[in-house]
Amino acid sequence: MRIAIVGCGYVGLVAAACFAELGHDVICVDNDREKIAALNNGILPIHEVFLPELVQRHRGRRLAFSDDLSSAVRDGQVVFIAVGTPQSENGEADLSYFEGAVREIAHSLQGDPKIIVEKSTVPVYTSEWIRLILAREGAEASSFEVASNPEFLREGTAVADFLYPDRIVIGADSERTCEVMRHLYEPLTSGTYPRAASALPGPASAVSPPRLIITSTKSAELIKHASNAFLAMKLSFVNSVANVCESVGADIEQVCEAVGADSRIGPRFMKPGIGYGGSCFPKDLLAFGALARAHGCELRLLDEVARINDEQRQVFLKKVRNALWTLKGKRLAALGLAFKGGTDDIRESPAVHIVNSLHREGATVVAYDPAAMDRARQALPPAISFAQAAYDAAQGADALLILTDWEEFAALDLDRLRRTLRHPIVIDGRNLYSPHLMLAKGFTYASIGRAQVSPISPPSALPARGALTPGPRPAANP
């Protein structure tokens, strides 16, 4: 089929490359001419595994990039809208870019009826607004249909998530729209793509064929917000339990293993850390809450999920203070700036927040990230230094902080690391290492939801930072 995708951002670019991989002819459109020129030269604006291979494979064949929206819409059978829907000041999704795209599409509806598909994360009733805006711009009702097809892509594994999904959700209100959308995804739902000799490898846990779920447009619009809200809630719950584990001397990894073995709960997202970030969870929680309030409902649980997430950053900073006493004048190595491993996205990254906080407290921070340093330079103070490798960041540091779960950070040469650091102190916000191993290697090691270990035992009477008991006040002058 002929597909037009409006928006060459994260979602649009991944969808365009993957639809081309499935055998469709795709034009990806953006009004940023510099971005289009770069894409036409094979230069990608994001870091994503397998995406360069797909763009190289299909660019100039099934995949094209253009700034001419009218031409792309006229030639397309299905038009996906994948523009940004950032958070507005009141927490609602800012749909101004989305509305602008709809208005442009309205003036390009020629030939056979087009199916206009919401791919961006949008609030319920957006499909109704699309129909209304198109009508106001003079589009004939017979020239279009509207569908919702939410994406469930995780940054760092987005291509695999698209080609080997758990489920595909199609929200449509007519049988014709359902049939066209089914045809788009037929190589996945029939299981033919995974069997193809040229298919990209999928995860071991991939379900083939994936489940195809047909809903109304309103239900589909709610599904993405509800899914992200639940996953964020699961992360905040695990972090809360991790803090309890530390307080009572339990091990969060053991707790999560047993709790996740319950088929009603499952092991995925049972991972403690320094909190979630990125472009989806923080924004979608606020947007979902704002939507609920606008319709007379209260989702107070989401407010608590966000509060716990913010507090988790402070939990980690307290661990750094407890390990070093004072931060002013200390040299700290920070491994990781992206909000998660596998991506260069630093939006709402807890790692960036923590680095900023350490800098404000007077620490000298040397950071390293395999992909996100160029973006981080624009978001961090000029005083933050950047290293070219993890060991360079650790050179002479008073402590090493693990802030992002990159695979290479879980495979460090611990003997070399111990020799490189000024003091063998590691504070791990992603639980990449075993406390027993770190103790055996001679490290003072603090992590999330597990007891700190150290070859040097502090005096038993030494209180934690933030828990100092004030001594007697001096007598007042007579």
N, C-alpha and C positions, 0 to 999 in steps of 0.2 A: 504494500500500500504506500501511498504518498503522504508523508507526515510533515507538518510544519511545527516547530517548537519555538515559542516566543520566550526568549531569555536564555542566554548562554552562561548562566551562573552555575552553581554546584549541581542543582537538580536537573536543569535543562541540558547541560553538557553531558552528564552521565546518561540521562535518558536518550539523548540523541545518538550517542555512540552505541548504546546497547540495542536500540531499535534497529540501527543499521546492521548490527551483528546478527539480528534475527531475520534479516533479509528485506527490510523495508527501505524505501528511498526517503531520506530525511534532510530537511533544510532547517538549520538552527539559526535563529535570527536574534540580533541584538542591536541596539542603537549606539553602542560604544564601538566606533569605527576602529579604534586602536586595538581593541580586543579581537574584533573580527579579522583584522589584518594579521595579528599574531596567530590566531587559530588557523588561518589559511596557510600560514608558514609552519604549522605543526608545533607552535609554542603554546603550552597549556597554562591557564591562569591558576590552576589548583593542583595540589599533590594528591594523587589517588592511584592506588595499585591497579594495574591492568588498563587504566584509561589511556595512557600514551600508546599502548599496543593497539587498542581498538581504533583510536583516531588515525594512527598511521595505516592501519589495515584498510579503512573504509573512506578516508578523506580523498575527495576527487572521484570517488566511485559512487557509493551509496550515501555518502555523508558530505554535505556542503554547509558553508557558513556564509551568512549574508546580513547586510543591514537594510535590505529591502523587504519590509514586512508585507506590503501589499502584494508583491509578486509571489512570496512564499505562501500566503493565504490563498491566493487565486489558484495556485497549482496543487495545493494540498487537499486531501480528503478529510483528514483529521488534523485539528489545530490544538496543540497543547499550550496552555499558558503556564509558564514556569518562572515568572518574575518574582522579585522579592516582596515579602509582606512583613516588613520590620515592625517592631513594637513602637506604638505611639506613646505619648506621655501618660495617658490614662490607662495603659496596659492593653488596650485593644490593638488588634492588627491594623496596621496602616495599609489600606487597600488602594491608595492613590495610584501606585504603579500598575496595579492590576486593572483598575478602572481605565487607565490610559491605554493599556493594551487592548481592552475590549472595544474602546471607542475606535481605535485604529482598525481593528479587525472588521468592525461594522461596515466600513467604507470599502472593504475589499472582498465582500461576499458576492462572488460571481460564479456562474456555472452550477454544477450539482450542489445540493445542500451539504453544508459542512457540519461536522461534529466538533463542537468546541469543548475542550476538556480542561477542567481545573486540575492542574498538577501541583501548583503551589499549595501550601497549607493555609486554608481559608476557613472562616467561620461559617456556621450553618446559615442558610438563606443566600449565600453568595450566588448559587445557581439562579435564584429568582432575580437577583440584581443584574446578572449577566443578561438574562432575557429582557429585562426592563431597559437596560442601557442600549442594547442592540436595537430594540424597537424605537427608542427615542432618537437614535441616530439614523433612522429610516430603513433599517434592515427588515425585509419581509419575513414574517413568521415561518414561511415555508423554506427559507434559505439556510436555516440552521437548526441544530438540536444541541442540547447541553448535557454534559456528563461530568461526573467527578471520579477521579482515579488517583486517590492519595498515594504518596510514595512512602516507603518504609526503609529508606536507605540510611545506613550508618556510615558516617565519614570514616575512611580508612578501609572499608570493605564494601563500598557502594556498588561497584560493578558486580561483584559476586552476589550481593543482596538483590540486585535487579535480575540477574540471569538465573539465580537459584533461590527464589523467594519462598518464604513460608506460606504466603497466601497472596492472592491478587484480588483487590477490592475494586469493583466497578459499580458506581452509582449511576443509574440511568432510569429514565421514566418512559422509555419506549422500547419495543422489541427490536426495532431496526438499530437503534443505538447499541443495545446489548450485543447484537450479532456482529456489528462492526468491531466493537471493542474486543469481543471474544476472538475474532480473527486476528487482531493485532498480536495477541498473546498466545496464539495457537502453538507456535514452536515450543513454548514453555509448558503449557497445560497439556499438550499431547505427549510430552517427554521426548520429542524428536531432537530438540537442541542439545541436551546433555549427551546424546548418543552420537552427535556429529563428530567427525574426525578433527575438525577445526575448533571445536568448542573449548572455551577457556575452562580451566579446572574449577570445580566447585568445592565448597567445604565438605568435610566428611559427614557432617550432620544434615546435609541438604536433603530435602524431601522432594522426590520427583515421581509424578508430576505434582506441582503445588496445588493447593486448594483454590478454586475460583469462587469468590463470594460476590453474588449479585445483590445489590441493595437499591433503595431509593437514593436520589442525590442527597437529600438531607441526612440520611443515615451515614452515607459515605463521608460527608463533610465533618460529621461528629467523630467518626472512627479514629482519624489521625490524632485529634486533640485528646481523646480519651485514652488512646494507646500511650502517647507520650506522658500524659499525666500519671498513668499507672506505673510506668517504668521509673519515672522520677520519684514517685512515692516509694517504690521498692528500694531504690538506692538510699533514700533518706532513712528509711526504716532500718536497713542494714547498718548504716553509719550510727544510728542511735543505739542499736544493740551492741555495736563495737565499743562504744563508750562505756556501756554497762559492763561489758566483758573486762575491760581494763580495770574498772573500779573493783570488781569482785575477784579478779585473778583467773578468769576464764580465757579461752582462746577463740576468737571470732572465726578463724578458719575452720575449726572443728565444729563450731555451732552452725556455720553456713552449710557445711557438708551434710550434716544430719537434717537440717531444716529443708534444704534444697532437694533432698532425696524423697521428700513427700511429693507425689505426683500432682497433688493439687497446687503446689507452690512452684516447684521446679528450681534448678540450680542457676539458671541464667539471671544475670544482674544481681546475683548475691555476692557482690564484691565490694568490700569497704574501701574507702579512699578519702581524698580531700574534697569530694563533692563533684557534682556534675557541672558541665558547662556547655559551650557550643552554641550554635545558632537556633537550636530547636527547643530543648527542655525549658530553659528559663523563659523564653518568649512565649512558648505554647501554654505553659502553666498560667501566665498572666492573662493571655488572650482567652483561655478557656474559662478562667474565673470571671473575667469581665463579661463574657458572653452569658454565663449563667446568671450573673447579677442583673444584666439587662433584661432577662426574661423572668425575673422574680425568684430565682433560685440562688442558694448560697452553697458554695463549695469551700467551706472553711478549712477542710483538710488540706487543700492545695496551698493555702497560706502557711500552714505549719510545715509542709514539705519544703517550701522555699526557705523558711526561717532556719530549719535544721541544716539545709545545704549551706547557707551563709555561715552558720556557726561552725561548721566542720572546718572551714579555713582557719578559724581562730583556734580550734583544737590543735591543728597542726603547728601553728605558730607558737603555741604554748609549749609544744614538745621541743621546738628549736630553742626556746628560752631556757627550758629546764636542762637541756643538754649543755648549754654554753654559759648560763648565768646571765651575762649581759651580751647584747648584740653589737653595741657601738664599737667600731674598730675591728670587728671580726671579719674574716674573709670566708665567704660561703660559696660553695660550688652548687649551682642549681641545674639539675639534669631534667630538661623538659620544659617547654613553654606552650606547646599546643594543648588544647583542652583534653586530648586523648591521643594515644599512639596511632600512627598510620595516616595522620593528616597534618596540614600546615595551618589549620584553622585555630586562631587564638581568640575568637569571639567568646566573651564571658568565661575565659579560661581561668580556673582557680589557680593555676600555676603563675600566670601573669599577676593576679591579685596578690599572691603570696610574695613574689619577688618585689613588687611595689612596696608592700608592707615592711619587708626586711630592709629595703633601702631607706624608708622613712625612719626606721629605728637606728640608723647609723651604720648598718653593715655594708661591707663591700661585696657585691654579688658578681660572680662570673658565671654566665649561663651558657648552656649548650643544648641545642635541639637539632635533630637530623634534618628537619624540613621547615621549621617555623621561625627561624631567626630573622629572616628578612622582614616578615610581617611584624615580629615582636619589636624590632628596632624602632618602628613607628609608634609603638604603644608604650614603650618603657622610657624612663629618664635617660638622658645622655650618659649619666654616670655608670650605668650598667654596662659591663664588659661582656663580650661574646667570644667563646673559644671555638676552635675548629674540631675538637674531639672531647669526649668525656674526660679522658685523662688530663688533657690540657686544662680543663676547667677545675679539676681536682688538685692541680699542682699547688702545694703549699697552703691548701684551704684548711680552716679550723674544723669544718664539717662538710659532708656531702649530703645534699637534699635530693631525693628522687620525687619528682613532681608529675611526671607523665609516664605512662606505661608502654614506652617503646620496647620492642623485643631486645634491642641491643643493650638496654640498661639492665636487663635481667641476665645478661651473659658477660658481665664484666669480669676481668681477671682480678679476683679479690686480693691476691698476693701483691700484684702490681699496684692496685688501688691503695692498699695499706701503706706501701712505701711512698706513694705519691702525696698522700694527705699529710698535713702537718700533725693533725691528731686523728686517730682512726675512729671517727664518729660518722655514722650514717643514719640519717633520719628518712625513713622510707614511707612516703605517702601513698604508695601503691601496693605495698606488701609483695614485692617481687622476690624477696629472699626469705629463707628460713632463719629464724632467730638462733637455732642451734648451730647452723653452719656459720653464721656471722660471729657468734661467740667463739667457735673453734678457730676462726681465722683472726681472732684478736680484736674485733671491733666492739665498740659501744654501739648498740643498734636499737633504734626505736622505730616502731611501725604502728599500724592502726588496729586497735582491738586486741593487741597481744602485749604481754609483759616486756618491758625493756630489759635487755641483757647487756652486761658489761664485764670485762675482765677486771676492771677496777671498781670495787664497791665503794660508793660514797658513804660517808658517815651516816649511821642509821638515823641520827637526829636531824639530818639536813632536810629541810622542807622543800617542796616544789616551788618554783617561781609562781607567784600569784597566790600562794597560800601561806605567806610569811605571817607569823604571829607577832604583832607589835609588842615591843618591850615596854617596861614601865616608863611613864613620862617623867622627865626631870621635875623636881619640885619648882614651883613658881617662885620668882624672885620676891622677897618680902617687900 
